[in-house]
């Protein structure tokens, strides 16, 4: 069970790969969290997509939107672990890889994340600090967090 990470721009993803990503995002954010919205958006083509595969199956995913599009700094979003792979610490491995990749692609820049409130301590463990007030997004409490540039 050795995770394989893949960094891709949207143009580098094949149709099957992108379908797996969108299906996972919809399963988690639309179905499980009961937030009916169109998941595929105009940020996908302005992002790095990080996929973690185990034995050829999508286990975890996130994207990093390029700075200047959603926020002034690069922003991590759509963080998920698929249901069959939860409870194995893969989210920690995914986030560590994401931070390393963000520092490679955007050296010296801070990283932003809009965190669901119940995950604040998880993101704090990676050096993110709360900025701003709690707000509702699709009925779920969120809070902006920043990690200083390295």
N, C-alpha and C positions, 0 to 999 in steps of 0.2 A: 504494500500500500504506500508507494512513494508518490507524493504529489508531483505533477508536472505543471509548471506555470507557463502561460503563453500571454505575451504582450502583443496587442494588435491594434492597428487603426481600423476603422470600419471598412475601409477599402481593401484591407488585407484579409478580412474574414470571409470565408466561403458561406454560401447560402445555408448549408446545414449547420455550421457553427453559429451563425447569427440567429437562426431559428431556435437552437438550443438555449441560447442566452435569453432571447425574448420570452420563450416559454417558461424558463426558470424565473425571470423577473415578474412575469404575470402571475405565476403560481404563488410566489411569496407576497408581492406587494398588492396585487389586485384581489386574488382569491383568499389567501390566508389572512391578510390584514383587512380585508373587506373595504378596499379603497378603489372604487371603480373609476379609473382614468385610463387614458391612452398612454401606455408606457413608452413606446418608441417615440422619441421626440427629436427636435432639431439639434440637441446636444450630442447625440450619438456620433455624428460625423465630425465633431470637434473634440473628441475624447480618445484617450488611450483606454482600451478594454483589457482587463486582466482576468483571465480564466484560470482556474485550477482544475485539472483533470486527475482522476484516480482510476486506473484501469480503463482508460478511454472514456470515462463518464464525467460529465460536468459536475463537480462537487461544490465549487464556490466561484464567486464572480464579484467584480466591482468595476466601476469606470472612474477615470480621472478626467474631468472636463478641463480643457486648456484654459489658462488664465486669460482674463479679459472677456470671457463670453457669459458665464453665469455670475462669476465673482471676479474681483481684481486678481485674486490668487488662484492657483489650481485647486480644484475641489473634488474630493472623493465622494462618490454617491453610488446608489443602487447596490449597496453591500449586502451580499446574501450567501448563505450556505444552503444547498438543496437538502430537502428533508431526509433522504437516506444517509446523509453524511454528517448530520448534526451531532453535537455532543462529543466530538473527537478533537477539539482544539484547533480545527482547521481555520476558523475565523482569525485566530491569532497569527497563524502562518500567512494567511492571505494579507492581513493588514501590515505585517512586517515587510512582505514583498512589495506591497503598494507604496509604503514609505520609501523604501530603497529605490523603487522605480521613479517615484516623484522627484527624489533628489537627483537622480540621473537625468531625467527629462527636463526638469525645471530647477537647476542648481541654485541654491541660496534662497529660494522663494519659500514663504510660509505656505502651509497647506490648510485648506478649510474643509470642514465637514458639517453638514446639518444632521445632528445626531438625534435619534429618538432618545427621550429622556432616560428610559430604563437602561440605556447603553453608555451613559456618560462615564461611569467608572472604567468600563472597557476601553474607551478611547483615551481617557486620562492616562491609562497604563502605557500608552504610546506617546505621551508627551503633549496631547491636545489639552488646551485650556478653554474653559467656557468664556464666550463673549456674548453679551446681549442677554435678552430676556427669553423666557420660555414662550413659544408660540405654537399654535395649532396648524398642522398641515394634514389635510384629509382626516381630521378628527383625532390625530395622534400628536401628543406633545413632543416638540422638538426644541433643540437649542443649538445655536451656532457654536462651533468650536474652531480654534486655530492652533496649529502647531508651528512653532517658530522655524524659520529657515535654517538650514545647517550650513 
